[in-house]
Amino acid sequence: MRKFCLSLAAAALVLTACGTGAEDPAGSPAPVTTTAEASAGAPSPDDSPTASGPAADVPALLKFTGTTLEGAAFDGTRLAGGPVVFWFWAPWCPKCQAEGPAVAKTAKKYGDKVRFVGIAGLDKNKDQMTKFVDRTGTSGLVQLDDRTGALYKHFKVTSQSSYLFVSPDGKTRSATGPLDEGQLSELIDQHTA
């Protein structure tokens, strides 16, 4: 019961801190779990691991599964062994929209050296999420559908625009946006090297 109350309180905090987005009552959230189980679908090229190693070496933070905005299964354990930047955004967030092009440019700058994963949440409308990706030029990033809020909860994120930098050894650092290309690059260089 206490765990339920804490979860409810966390959800209320997210809604209070971030506001509510336009919701699509007919939209059904994509399944998202926070387990290390392998996903059922075949991995896309974007899901390839940056380094191989035993599953026991995967930081707990990367033991999650989700679904991309395109509907493909995604296994977070495939990110282990390399630096990762998680970008938490919402389609109705003006800060997120403003910084999207900088995120896209920074991801292109680092190429395969740093993995970028967008996490679209705090909204129930998948179409708005897809339009956001098209509008901001961030379609080259893996974009996860977090309409349920499970990934925001897994990563303990309570607002958008937020970033979580994960170094190859699993250490983390967080930041809030908006961040321009220079600021984002500086944080990546400081934490993921």
N, C-alpha and C positions, 0 to 999 in steps of 0.2 A: 504494500500500500504506500509506503514511504517513497519507494522508487517511482511509483506512478505519480505521486504528488510532485516530486522533483521534476519529472518529465513534463508534467503539466505546467509547472512554474517556469521551466526553461522555454517552453513554447510560448507562454504569455510574454516572457521577456523579449523573445525574438519579435513577436508581433508589435510590442510596445516600442522597441528600439527602431524597428524598420518600417513600421506602418504596414498596411495591407495592400496588396496589389490587386489588379483586376483579376477576378476569378471566373473560371468557366465551370459552372456547376455540372455541366455534362461531361467535362474532361475527367478521365480517370488517370490517376497517377501511375507512373511507370514503377515497376517493382524495383526496390533497392534494398539490399541487405548489407549487413556489416559482418560478413563471415569470410574466412579465407578459402571457402570452397571454390573450386574451379567453376567458371561459367560454362553453361551448356553449349553456347554457340561457338563457332570457329572464330579465332581471334583475327582482327583486322591488322593490317600493317602497323597502324598506330598503337596497337596493343602489345607489340613485341617487347620483350624484356630488354632493359638496358644492360643488364648483367645477369648471368645465371648463377644459381646457388641454391642450397637446400631451403625449403620452405621455412625451416626453423630460424633462418637468418633474416626473415622478413620482419621489419618493425610492425608492431601491432597496429599502428596508424594506417598501414597500407593493406591491412587484411579486411578488405571490403569488396563488394561487388555492386555493380549498378548497370544502368542502361544508358547508352548514348542517345542524343536527340534523334538520331537516325534509327533507333530501335535495336542496335547491336548490343550484345552482352559485353560488359567490361569488367575485368578482374584487376583490382588495385595491386595485387601482389606482383603483377608484371612490371610495376614501376620500381621495384626494389633494386638497389645497387647503383642507382644513378640519382642525380639531383632532379627534384620535381618542384614545380611551382603550381600550386592550386589557386585558382582565381574564383572567388565566390561572388556571383552577381545575380541580379534580378532584372527581368526585361523592362520593368517600369522605373528603374533606378536611373536618374539623370547622371549621377557620378559614374555609374558603370558604362552608360552609353558614351560619355565623353572620353573615358579612358580606353574603351575597347580598341580603337585603332593603335594606340601606343602598346597595348598588350600584344596585338597581332604583329607589330613591327619588332618588338623585343623577342617574341618567340621565333620569328624568322631569323633574327640576328644570331641567336644561339643555336639554331638548327637542332641537330640530334644530340648536342651536348647537354641540353637541359630540356626535360619534358614539361610541357604546359598542359594543364587540365582545367578546363572551365567547369564550374558546377553551377548550373542554373536552378535557382530555387525561389522560394517565397512567392510563388505564383502557381496557379492551377492550369494556366493556358499554354499548352505546348506550342500552339501556333505563334503566340507572342514571343516565346523563347526562340523559335526558329527565325522569325523576322528580326529579332535582336542580333542574332549571329550574322545574318546576311547584311544588316545595316552597319554593323561595326567592323566587318571584314575579319571576323574571328573564326571563320569556317575551317581554317587550317588547323585549329586546335581540336583536341578531343573535348567534346562538350557533353557533360553528363546531365541527365534529366533528374532533378531532385525535387519534383513536385510534392513528394511526401515529407520532405524535410529530414529524412533519415541521414543523409550525408552531412548536412549542416550540423546535425546533432552528433554524429560520429566524430567530426573534426572539431566539435565544441565552438562552432562559429555562431555568433549571435547578430551579425549585421552584414550588410553588403555596402559597398565594395570592400571585400577583405581578401587578404592573401595569406597563404601558408607556404613557407619555403621549407623544403625537406632536403637535408643534405644526404649524401650517399650513405652515411653511417646512421641515418635515422633521426638526427637532431633536427629540431624545428625552430622556426622563428616566424612570428606573424606580423602583419602590418595592415593598416587600413588605407583605403584610397580616398580620393583619387591619387594615383601615381602617374607621373609622366614617364616617357621612355627612359630618361636619364636616371630618375629615382629608382625605377624598377630594376634597371641594369645594375645600379650600385648595390642594391639589396641582394640581388642574385650573386654578384661577385663576392660580396662579404660572406654570405652564408652557404652557398652551395659549392664553393671551390674545393 
